[in-house]
Amino acid sequence: MRAAEQLIADRGMENVSISDIVSAAKQKNQSALQYHFANLRGLIEAVLDERAEQTNTRRSELLAAITARTTEPTLREVCLLMVYPAFSLARESSEFHNYVKAFGHQLVLSEASLKPIIRRHSGGGASGQRTRELLIAALPHLNKTQFQQRLDAAVRLCSASMYYQARQPLGFNGGQAERFLHGLVDAVVGLLSGPVSEQSTALEDQV
């Protein structure tokens, strides 16, 4: 799994084969990968599931710290829950950094609604559901459709931004990394909290 992350981070998914991964993992033949994961897709799903569990655990820790201080966190505090878990893990671990570098752009490329993907991976679990509930409570001016549309956009923004940052030298360390973190949180707050225009309201009424 770590070999796959490293190779995909360096070369891109389309330029990595099962043979490459098996060789990098110092296995003698492809049967090792097939035995544990069935195929390359199974290996990738295992990587995503493992990293999602780590992210959810970190989000739970941050959520507990926030809710211990207040029962009504600010929108910015809730938006921090969307960004900081993966950011902090990438800052602490070069292997998690490779994961973001390898797969951070996948949500951006999705052609469908992100809702089932988010639930399956990094936005799932109890912490993900609680974050969603807090966002809804903090954004009463958005109806259900508007909320989901903006949440999709916010997740794509976070995904693209984290992917870009992972490809910068020392992307998750130092003062520039802190500026990136808080600038991204600010951008997510702005995206979610912006007023609904008359144009959007009129178009929605036509549906």
N, C-alpha and C positions, 0 to 999 in steps of 0.2 A: 504493500500500500504506500509506504514512504517512497519507494523507488518510482512508482507511478506518478506520485505528486511531483517529484523532482524532475522527471523527464518531461512531463506535460508542461510544467512551469517553464522549462528551458526551451522546449521545441514547439509546443502547441499540440493539442490532441490529435490533429490530422497527421502529424509526423512521428507518432509513437506507435509501435506495434507490440503485440504480446511478446514476441521474441526479445525486443529491446528491454521490456520490463523484467522479464525472467533473467536476462543477462545482468542487468543492473542490480537485481536483488540477489545475485550470486547463486541462483538455482541452476541445476544441471539440465533441466528440460521443462517444457511447457506444461507438463502434467501437474506440476505443483500448483500453478495458477488455476488450472481447470478443476483440480480436486477441491480447492477451497472456495472458488468463486464462479465456477462453471465457464465463464467467458470474460472478455474485457469489460462488457457492460456490467456484469456482476461485481467485478472489482471496483469499478467507478462508483457504483451504488453503495458499496461497503464503505468506501472512503467518505462519500457525502454523508452517510448515516452517522459514521463515527464523529466527524467534525461537527455535524449538527448537534449531537449529544453534548459535545464539549461547549459549543456556543450556548445551548440552552441552559446548561449548568451555570455558566458564567452570568448569563442574564438573570437567572434565579437569584444568584448572590447579590447582584446589583439591585434587583427589584426589592429584595428583602431589606437592604440598607436604606433604600428610598422610603419604603412604606413604614419603616420603623420610625422615621422622622415626621411623616405626615400621611394622612389618609387621602389627601387631595394633591398629588404631585402636579407640578406645572407641566405645561405641554413640552417645554424644553427638557425637563427631566425624563419624561416619557420617551421623547425622541432619542435621548441619549441611550435608552435601552435598545434602540434599533441599530446603533452604530458601535458603541463602546465594547460590547462583548467580543466581537470578532477583531476589532482594532487591538484590544489589550492582549488577546491571545497571540495575534501576529507579532506584537511587540515583544512578547515573552519567549516565543518559540520560532526558530528558523524553519521548522517543519510546518507549522501552521502558516507562516509567511508563504512558504511554497504552495500550500493549499490555496490560499487566496490568489496567488499569482497564476495558478493553474486553472482555477474554476470560478474566480470572482466575477467573470463576465457572463456566465451562463444564464443568469436571470435576465440580463439585458437582451440576450438573443432569443428568449422565449417568445413564440408567436401567439401563445394563448394567455389567458388570465393567469396571474401569478398565484392566486389564492390556493389552489391545490398543491402547487410546488412549495410554497412557503410553509404550508402546514406539514408537508412531508419532511422538509428539511429544517433550515435554520429558524423558521418562525413558528415551529410546532411546539408541542408540549404545553405544560401548565403555564410556564412563564410567557410563552408566546401568546396564549389566549388571554392572559391577564393584561399584557401590554396592549393588545387590541382593544380590550374593554376600556382601559384607561384612555386610549386615544379617542375612542367614540365619545366618552364622557367629556373630554377636553375640546371636542369639535362639534358642539351642538348645532352649528349653522350648516352642517353638511347632512344631506339625507343619505340613505343607504347606498344608492348608486354613486353619488358624488364622493362619498367616503372611500368606497372601493377603488374608484378611478384614481383618486389622489394617492391612496396607499400603494397601489401598483406603481405609480410614477415615482413615489418616494423610495420604494424598494429598488427599482431600477437605477435611480440616482445613486443610492448607497452602493449597489453592486458595481456599477461602472467606476465610481470614485475610488472604492477600495481596490479594485483591480488595477487602476492606473497608479495608485499610491504604492502598491506592492511591487511595481516595476521601476520605482525610483530608487536610487542609491540610499540606503538607510531609511527606507520609506516609512518605517514605524518607530523611528528613534529620533530624539532630539527635539529642538524647538519647532522646527518646520512641521514635524509630525503632530505636535500638539495644536499648531495652527490649523493644520488640515482637519484634525478631529473636530475642533470646535466650529470651524467654518462649515464643515459638512452638516453638523447638527443644526447650525443656524439656517442653512439652506433647506433642510427638511422641515424645520419649524415654519419657515416662510411658505413653502409649498403647501403644507397641510392647512395652515391657518388663514391663507388668503381668502378674501371675500368671494362669494359666488356672483359672477357678473349677470347683468340683465340678459346679455346674449346667451349665456349658458342656460339660464333659467327658461328663457323663451324656447330654446331648442329642445330642452328636456320636456317642456309642456307639449311639444308637437309629437313626441313619441307615443 
